[in-house]
């Protein structure tokens, strides 16, 4: 249905169904119904801060005369971007964050080395379907994998959210992607989201919510959903949402929490647009320098030499990603002149990789294992590139200068494509090695 949210009937007005974004914001604002385009004041279920902005936000709280946060139990702080601290200045920021956390009685604090915020929050049971979550990181859309409304906000908005527990929102229009068919060997959901970003552009969902649904989504594991929801932001999305189902319920139970009831859009929900996305003929994809939406099938750019390969980030640093890379690299060695860097998304993921032999396979293949955290994705410290160098990685952004020199180039691809390219020393379709 593409009509408005209110339908006139003989006895007055009747409501029609809501999509996921509308349902989340209706509950958070204490209303039975909201419609795209409305402005609402919504209660925040969880506020996330990381080390790039946390100290600044807490300082600003004090400057405006607020000596605490509205609900310490709904606040999570993670040190993950500058790990280990690469400078005295970074170490001092971390020190200030620890002092603030202690002063404000925030118990959900994850210090350096425990992992990336967008891995830790699901892993540690902080995310529930239907929640409204704000974060100082743009990729807070990741939590849409659970049917939660996650979005990044600026420092001033975060100060207000922490002080009051609320924040205003414009209810976004929603674009629905109907995924059909099955992915073929060598193609992953990272390829799917890269394809969508290239097809619709970096502003194709600007301040829109995206719903990922369809027959192809039903059996998709949580790791894949996290990858897709994470990179919905690269299309400009406010939220990137999956319905909560049996997969969601199983993940929540496996990670120390209670399960969940299904949370899905109403059958008569309204959408700005609906696009069918057939997956059966999709090839491995790659994002070319220097824009995420400059996407091509890997086969069309094969042969470009690389100097560095990176596997990790909040997009693809989970055990499932490391397993894919290890299977390709097992018994082989990266090409001469290629630096392979691997950053597990959390300490738990690192433990799983150690227990399963994945770390051994990666190290024997020539990989350097980094501390759990954002690592080279954020840039500024580990894995910097020299002028003229090229890196292929599993992360989510390839902007100029992000990983060092402004004269370097960054390509984005799936763990399979990155591992295959590390082996050959040039961009390689992973299907050629199977």
C-alpha positions in Angstrom: 0.0 0.0 0.0 1.3 3.5 -0.8 -1.5 5.6 0.6 -1.3 7.7 3.7 -1.6 6.2 7.2 -5.2 7.3 7.8 -8.1 5.9 5.8 -11.6 7.5 6.0 -14.5 5.2 6.8 -18.2 5.9 7.5 -17.7 6.2 11.3 -14.7 8.5 11.2 -11.1 7.5 10.8 -9.5 4.1 10.9 -5.8 3.3 11.0 -3.9 1.2 8.6 -0.8 -0.9 9.3 2.7 0.4 10.0 6.1 -0.7 8.7 9.0 -1.5 11.1 10.3 2.1 11.4 6.9 3.4 12.1 6.2 0.7 14.7 9.5 1.4 16.5 8.9 5.2 16.6 5.2 4.8 17.6 6.1 2.7 20.6 9.0 5.0 21.6 6.8 8.1 21.4 3.9 6.5 23.3 1.5 6.5 20.4 -0.6 4.0 18.7 0.1 5.3 15.3 2.6 7.5 13.5 3.1 8.3 9.8 6.1 9.1 7.6 6.8 12.8 7.7 5.6 13.3 11.3 7.9 14.7 14.0 7.9 12.8 17.3 9.6 13.0 20.6 10.8 9.5 21.4 12.2 7.8 24.4 15.6 6.3 23.9 16.1 2.6 24.8 19.9 2.7 24.6 22.6 5.3 24.1 26.0 4.2 22.7 29.2 6.2 22.9 32.6 5.3 21.7 36.1 6.7 22.2 36.1 9.3 19.4 33.3 11.3 20.9 32.6 10.0 24.4 34.9 12.3 26.4 33.6 15.4 24.4 30.0 14.4 25.1 30.5 13.9 28.8 32.5 17.2 29.0 29.6 19.0 27.3 27.1 17.5 29.7 29.0 19.2 32.5 29.3 22.5 30.7 25.5 22.7 30.4 25.1 22.0 34.1 24.1 18.3 33.9 26.0 16.2 36.4 24.6 12.8 35.4 22.9 10.8 32.7 19.2 10.2 32.7 19.6 6.4 33.0 23.1 4.9 33.4 21.6 1.4 32.8 20.6 2.5 29.3 24.1 3.9 28.4 26.9 1.9 26.9 30.5 3.2 26.4 33.1 1.4 24.3 36.7 2.1 23.5 37.3 0.6 20.1 38.5 3.0 17.5 41.9 3.9 18.8 43.1 0.5 20.1 45.7 0.2 21.4 46.1 3.9 22.1 48.4 5.1 19.3 49.4 8.4 20.9 49.7 10.2 24.2 46.7 12.2 23.2 44.6 9.1 22.5 45.7 7.6 25.8 44.7 10.8 27.6 41.2 10.6 26.0 40.8 7.0 27.1 41.8 8.1 30.6 39.2 10.8 30.6 36.5 8.4 29.4 37.3 5.9 32.2 37.0 8.8 34.8 33.7 9.9 33.3 32.3 6.3 33.3 33.2 5.9 36.9 31.8 9.2 38.0 28.5 8.6 36.1 28.0 5.1 37.4 27.9 3.6 33.9 28.3 -0.1 34.3 28.1 -1.2 30.7 31.7 -0.1 29.8 33.9 -2.0 27.4 37.5 -1.0 27.6 40.2 -1.2 24.9 40.7 -4.6 23.5 37.3 -6.1 24.1 36.0 -5.3 20.7 34.0 -3.1 18.4 30.8 -1.5 19.7 28.6 -2.9 16.9 29.8 -6.5 17.7 29.8 -6.1 21.5 26.3 -4.8 21.9 24.6 -7.7 20.2 27.1 -10.2 21.6 26.5 -9.0 25.1 22.7 -8.9 24.9 22.1 -5.2 24.8 19.9 -5.2 21.7 16.3 -6.2 21.5 13.8 -6.1 18.6 11.7 -2.9 18.6 14.3 -0.9 20.6 15.3 2.6 19.6 19.0 3.1 19.8 21.2 6.1 19.2 25.0 6.1 18.9 27.9 8.4 18.3 28.9 6.1 15.4 27.2 6.4 12.0 27.0 2.6 11.6 24.6 2.3 14.5 22.2 1.1 11.8 23.8 -2.3 12.4 21.2 -3.1 15.1 18.5 -3.2 12.5 19.6 -6.8 12.0 17.5 -7.5 15.1 14.6 -5.3 14.1 15.9 -2.5 16.3 15.9 1.1 15.1 19.6 2.1 15.4 20.9 5.4 14.1 23.9 7.6 14.5 23.6 11.1 16.0 25.9 14.1 16.6 27.4 15.2 19.9 24.9 17.9 20.7 22.0 15.5 20.1 23.7 12.9 22.3 24.1 15.4 25.1 20.4 16.0 25.0 19.5 12.3 24.8 21.7 11.5 27.8 20.4 14.4 29.8 16.7 13.8 29.1 16.4 10.2 27.9 14.5 11.5 24.8 15.2 12.8 21.3 13.1 14.1 18.5 12.8 12.2 15.2 11.2 12.8 11.8 9.4 9.5 11.0 11.2 8.4 7.8 9.7 7.1 4.6 10.5 3.4 4.1 12.0 1.6 1.1 11.4 -2.1 1.0 13.8 -4.5 -0.8 12.3 -7.9 -1.6 15.2 -10.4 -1.9 14.5 -13.4 -4.0 16.4 -16.4 -5.2 19.6 -17.9 -3.7 23.2 -16.8 -3.6 25.6 -18.9 -5.6 29.0 -20.3 -4.4 31.5 -17.5 -3.7 28.8 -14.8 -3.3 27.9 -13.4 0.1 25.6 -10.9 1.6 28.5 -8.4 1.6 28.2 -8.6 -2.2 24.5 -8.0 -1.9 24.8 -4.8 0.0 27.6 -3.6 -2.2 25.4 -4.3 -5.2 22.5 -2.4 -3.7 24.8 0.6 -2.8 26.0 0.7 -6.4 22.6 0.3 -7.9 20.8 2.9 -5.8 23.7 5.2 -4.8 25.0 6.7 -1.7 22.0 8.9 -1.3 19.4 6.4 -2.6 17.9 6.1 0.8 18.7 9.5 2.3 16.8 9.8 5.6 14.8 6.8 4.7 14.4 3.5 6.5 15.2 0.4 4.5 13.4 -3.0 5.1 15.3 -6.0 3.9 12.8 -8.8 3.4 11.7 -11.6 0.9 12.1 -15.3 0.6 16.0 -15.1 0.4 16.1 -13.4 3.8 14.3 -16.1 5.8 17.2 -18.4 6.4 19.9 -15.7 6.4 22.1 -16.0 9.5 22.6 -13.1 11.9 26.2 -12.4 10.8 24.9 -11.7 7.3 22.1 -9.5 8.5 24.5 -7.5 10.6 26.7 -6.9 7.5 23.7 -5.7 5.5 22.2 -3.5 8.2 25.6 -2.0 8.9 26.1 -0.8 5.4 22.6 0.4 4.9 24.1 3.6 6.2 26.2 3.8 3.0 23.0 4.3 1.1 22.1 7.2 3.4 19.5 5.2 5.5 18.3 6.3 8.9 17.5 2.7 9.8 18.3 -0.6 8.0 15.8 -3.1 9.3 15.2 -6.9 9.2 12.1 -8.4 10.8 12.7 -10.3 14.0 12.1 -14.0 13.5 13.4 -17.5 14.4 16.9 -16.5 13.5 16.7 -13.5 15.8 15.2 -15.6 18.6 18.0 -18.2 18.3 20.8 -15.6 18.4 19.3 -13.9 21.5 19.0 -17.2 23.3 22.6 -18.2 22.3 24.0 -15.0 23.6 22.7 -15.2 27.2 19.4 -13.6 26.9 15.7 -14.4 26.5 14.3 -15.1 23.1 11.9 -12.8 21.3 8.4 -12.9 19.7 8.2 -12.1 16.0 8.4 -8.4 15.2 7.5 -7.7 11.6 5.7 -5.0 9.6 1.9 -5.1 9.3 0.5 -6.7 6.1 -1.0 -3.4 5.1 2.0 -1.3 5.9 2.9 1.7 3.6 6.1 2.1 1.6 7.6 4.8 -0.5 8.9 2.2 -2.9 9.3 -1.6 -3.2 12.1 -3.1 -5.2 12.6 -6.7 -6.1 16.2 -7.9 -5.9 16.9 -11.2 -7.5 20.1 -12.8 -6.1 20.6 -16.0 -8.1 22.7 -14.3 -10.8 24.6 -11.9 -8.6 28.4 -12.0 -8.9 31.1 -11.1 -6.4 31.1 -7.3 -6.1 33.8 -4.7 -5.3 33.6 -1.0 -4.4 36.2 1.1 -6.2 38.1 4.1 -5.0 37.0 6.6 -3.7 33.3 6.2 -3.2 31.4 3.3 -1.7 28.7 3.4 -4.4 31.2 3.1 -7.2 30.6 -0.7 -7.5 31.5 -3.2 -10.1 31.5 -7.0 -10.4 34.9 -8.2 -9.3 35.4 -10.0 -12.7 35.5 -6.6 -14.5 38.4 -5.3 -12.5 40.5 -8.4 -11.9 44.2 -8.1 -12.1 44.7 -4.8 -10.3 47.7 -5.3 -7.9 47.4 -4.8 -4.2 49.8 -4.1 -1.4 47.5 -4.7 1.6 44.5 -6.9 2.5 42.4 -6.3 5.5 39.8 -8.6 7.1 37.8 -7.2 10.0 35.7 -4.2 11.0 32.1 -4.0 12.4 31.0 -5.0 8.9 32.9 -8.3 8.5 35.0 -9.1 11.5 32.9 -12.0 12.9 33.9 -15.6 13.2 31.9 -16.4 10.1 34.0 -14.0 8.1 37.3 -15.2 9.5 36.3 -18.8 8.7 35.6 -18.0 5.0 39.0 -16.4 4.7 40.8 -19.2 6.5 39.2 -21.8 4.2 40.6 -20.0 1.2 44.0 -19.4 2.7 44.5 -22.7 4.4 47.6 -24.5 3.2 48.7 -21.4 1.1 50.6 -18.2 1.7 49.8 -14.7 0.8 51.6 -13.3 -2.3 55.0 -11.7 -1.9 54.7 -8.0 -1.1 51.2 -8.3 0.3 50.5 -7.4 4.0 47.4 -9.3 5.3 45.9 -7.8 8.5 43.2 -9.5 10.4 41.3 -7.7 13.3 38.6 -9.8 15.0 35.5 -7.8 15.9 35.7 -8.8 19.6 37.7 -10.8 22.1 35.0 -13.5 21.9 35.5 -13.8 18.2 39.2 -14.0 18.7 38.7 -16.8 21.2 36.4 -18.7 18.8 39.1 -18.3 16.1 41.7 -19.7 18.4 39.6 -22.6 19.5 38.7 -23.6 15.9 42.2 -23.3 14.5 41.2 -20.3 12.3 44.0 -18.1 13.8 46.6 -20.8 13.2 45.5 -21.1 9.5 45.6 -17.3 9.1 49.0 -16.8 10.7 50.5 -19.7 8.7 49.2 -18.0 5.6 51.1 -14.9 6.5 48.5 -12.8 8.4 49.2 -10.4 11.2 46.5 -10.7 13.9 45.6 -7.3 15.4 43.8 -6.4 18.7 40.1 -6.7 18.6 38.8 -3.3 17.5 38.2 -1.1 14.5 41.9 -1.4 13.5 42.8 -0.2 10.0 39.2 0.6 9.1 39.2 3.8 11.0 42.7 4.7 10.0 45.0 7.0 11.9 47.2 4.2 13.3 47.5 0.5 12.4 47.7 -0.5 8.7 48.3 2.9 7.1 49.0 3.1 3.4 51.8 4.9 1.7 51.3 7.0 -1.5 50.4 4.9 -4.4 49.6 1.8 -2.4 46.3 -0.1 -2.7 44.3 -2.0 0.0 41.4 -4.4 -0.4 39.4 -4.8 2.7 36.1 -6.0 4.2 35.3 -2.7 5.9 32.6 -0.2 4.9 34.3 3.0 3.6 37.0 3.7 1.1 37.2 7.5 1.2 40.3 9.4 0.2 42.9 9.4 3.0 40.9 7.1 5.3 43.8 4.6 5.7 46.7 6.9 5.4 48.0 8.7 2.3 45.5 10.6 0.2 47.3 9.1 -2.8 46.4 5.6 -1.7 43.4 3.6 -3.0 41.0 1.5 -1.0 38.8 -1.3 -2.5 35.9 -2.9 -0.5 34.8 -6.5 -1.0 33.7 -9.7 0.8 36.0 -11.8 3.0 36.2 -14.4 0.2 37.3 -11.8 -2.4 39.8 -10.2 0.0 41.4 -13.6 0.9 41.6 -14.6 -2.7 43.2 -11.3 -3.7 45.7 -11.6 -0.8 46.8 -15.0 -2.2 47.3 -13.8 -5.8 48.5 -10.3 -5.0 45.9 -8.8 -7.3 42.1 -8.4 -7.2 40.7 -11.8 -7.8 37.3 -13.4 -8.1 37.2 -16.0 -5.3 35.3 -18.4 -7.6 38.5 -18.8 -9.6 40.2 -20.5 -6.6 37.4 -22.9 -5.8 
